[in-house]
Amino acid sequence: MKWNWARWPENLPALLVSLVLIPPAIGQEIRNVTVGWGDALRLGRWTPVFVTVADPQPREIDLQIHGSYGEKSASLWLHQIAVAEPQPDTYCLLFPINAQPSRIEVIVSDLRTGRTLGTRALQNNSSFSSAGRMPMRLLAPQDTLIGLSGNIDDAIALQAQLQRADIPVGTLDPLRLPANFAGYDGVSALILAAPDLDQIKPEQEQAILQWVASGGNLLLIPPTTPVPRDDPLIAALPCVIGSNALVNAPTKLNARELSPKPGSTVFQIINRTGYIRWLGLGKIAVVPVNISPLKFADGHSANDFWKSLLQPLAKVPPITEPTSLLVSDVDEMLVPGPNAAQSVGRGQRESDAILHVLQLMGATESSRGIDWRSTLLCLAGFCFLLGPIDSIILMRLGQRPRNWLTLLSWAALIASLGGFAVAREIKSTPSISTFRLVDQMDDSVVAATDIIALNSGRPVLLPLSLDKSEWWEPANQAAHFFSPDRFLDANFHEDKTGCRPEWVRLNGIEPQAWHGEAANRGPGLLRADLRLERSADHAIHLIGKLTNAATTAMTDTYILTASGNFEIGEPLAAGASVDLDQLPVSDPISFPGLPADITDLSPERADRIEELVKFGQAEVICQMPDAVDLKVGPNAQLHWQILRAVLPISK
């Protein structure tokens, strides 16, 4: 209906009625936003963000998270396509939070029109009070955070025990458990307390197992109900769960009879035997007793109990050492803060290693070269004023043009326009460098860490084609080397399988770098048959065979054992094998041209591998200089790859 402004008094009642009856679009789509595991999160880790949306008009929406990331005015803009319908629906997004949650917001916009439909900050600091609602507990990347899920009553009871022990803990409903391994990045260990496995979807179980294999920790307290036989999670346990029983400790507790599987080890709790085993680089433990009804006299006794139980899985801080971070919203100082390069990542070791890799790639320096296209265009404009324009003005004034100046300006104008046309046709090829650290356990590649750096001599929009099952974030540990007015707005596409930048805008001055984590990368690249023998002169020999199952050669190969380190002097061609009879070497492990801390790109996995070596396994580490570069669109000019494999040693 066309509005008649001449009759506005008559139309005023209809306008008022429409304003009352038609709900506003802004703010109606976002019904609720919850962040992290309960009320705690670890900075620099992928953190679940649950967004509940609804819309009277069903539509496709662009579900976004936008907020600060690291230093130097960097921000991360993450997009996920979703659907808003009249019935509220909750979506889980992952975001590597390393800044004040109040400076990160959820944005919902119409996918077709781009119109913003609603916004909500992850945390509203003005709603907190000393006697009421408290802000989220922010933990440093290397601190301990225990994730809880399963039966809600048992989980709440266990949460109270852990809180009394001053151990950071957060609880999630089983329906909200992440369906990707990266969603568990923020917890040191996951406790499933008497879970109903019918409530946990297969993709959630698969995500948990992938996370464990890449270095995570799972503690299962069996339910009283029967457990399914054909279940991947049950099949991965270190024992078979049997019948129920009651124990007095001193209160009555439900227990399950457990029968060990091959490769499991035992631990004792309340005079009952539990079992634990390695799964990849992680561990799975089964507690024989439902400990949720236990009561503790004080916080110290609770801390001692949980420290003993979790010791094989995660480091538990003493009750006297607080792990929460005090955050000032005024200066946004975090420890380590978002205004320091070291805030990005999983702690100081990883950040230092990434910085050294970026230095190797030449991605820590600004290059302010001359923009010849802009310079030639400005020169052409100046010559146009001194040549044609100057001649026209002088002739209009009845004066004779300055022939020498006109000719010189015309010549310079033609030359500068020609130079601009030529410079416009010259395409500046971006330089792309990649690095990959691959971790193998037995016959499977369980995880990989990737670093890519991109640079260009002039501004360019560069499309990328990264692995869709990998989780990428900016690697801006070198940002403090760059100009103070630098601004980076990184756009990422996220779905259930991964998070990746699909294009990057290079400014022609400073490089950009990305850090990716992947799990379950396929079959192993190395096979080995190894044993240690002592000769007549009591010298240790490494005996056996090493086989390269990859499609490219391996060089600079070292084998690390609890009895010493061994060096393979010759390259190992693709598909080739080498017979071993090696003596230990005293020289430190080093790769020519690479930083000494290169394996700290994944420090937690490095610690797990070191632990496995102490338990009698062998770590084989080598370079793969001819490996295929990462899938980043254009081919990389420089690529480095390190393989780190944990293989058995025969007794």
Secondary structure by P-SEA (a helix, b strand, c coil): ccccccccccaaaaaaaaaaaccccccccccccccccccccccccbbbbbbbbbbcccccccccccccccccbbbbbbbbbbcccccbbbbbbbbbccccccccbbbbccccccccccccccccccccccccccccccccccbbbbbbbccaaaaaaaaaaaaaacccccccccccccccccccccccbbbbcccccccccaaaaaaaaaaaaabbbbbbbcccccccccccccccccbbbbbbbccccccbbbbbbbbbcccbbbbbcccbbbbbbbcccbbbbbbcccccccccccaaaaaaaaaaaacccccccccccccbbbbbcccccccccccccccccccaaaaaaaaaaaaaacccccccccaaaaaaaaaaaaaaaacaaaaaaaaaaccccaaaaaaaaaaaaaaaaaaaaaaaaccbbbbbbbbbbbbbccccccbbbbbbbbbbcccccccccccccbbbccccccccccccccccbbbbbbccccccccbbbbcccbbbbbbbbbccccccccccbbbbbbccccccccbbbbbbcccbbbcbbbbbcccbbbbbcccccccbbbbbbcccccccccccccccccccccaaaaaaaaaaaaabbbbbbbbccccccccccccccbbbbbbbbbbbbcc
